[in-house]
Amino acid sequence: MNFIRKFVLPVAGVAAVALLIAIASPQAVHAITAALVQIANTPTTAVPAIQAPAESQIYRNLCSVFPNGSTHMECTLPSVPAGQTLFLETVSIDARSDPGLTPYIAYLTQFPNGIRALNVPMSAPITAEGVANSAGTVGGRVSFPAGSAPTCDVWFTGDVHSGSMYCHAFGYLAPAQ
């Protein structure tokens, strides 16, 4: 009984007074609630904002090559336009070869200087309909200056006579700094 008298009755009293004030002046309650919930974008409590690139700045390209009997297949994506820097964020390679052959390394380089920019891990080949299929995708931001061209390379464990290689690149262009 002491608990009810010392704790519950005062809490109920405060709740009743708050309810009475809310009924008597709803505008004041709304103003107080709005002040408590307001989000301020200040330097100390910044609200993060992401600005997506314009459609014209989005980079989506594909290059492909067919085997010529060597252990290496490579294809080059379009060159980066003057005054721009290309930032690639995802690269996917789909390599098809003769059964029994495995891609042992795949990567993206910067043409013409040959700097290796990104290694692409490839899956073990799955043979279907007489073709060994391997694929790999990697994400990471890699930059290419104006005039350079991303080049996809895949090296196999033997000479490839049938199949193909496709390289998909996704990213965006930004003004060169």
RAVENCOR-V486109 format. One line per field, one symbol per residue. burial: 1 if it has 24 or more other C-alpha atoms within 12 Angstrom, else 0. Layout:
burial=???
This chain:
burial=000000000000000000000000000000000000000000000000000000000011101111100011111111110000111111111111111011111111111000001111111010000001111111000111110111111111000101111111111111000
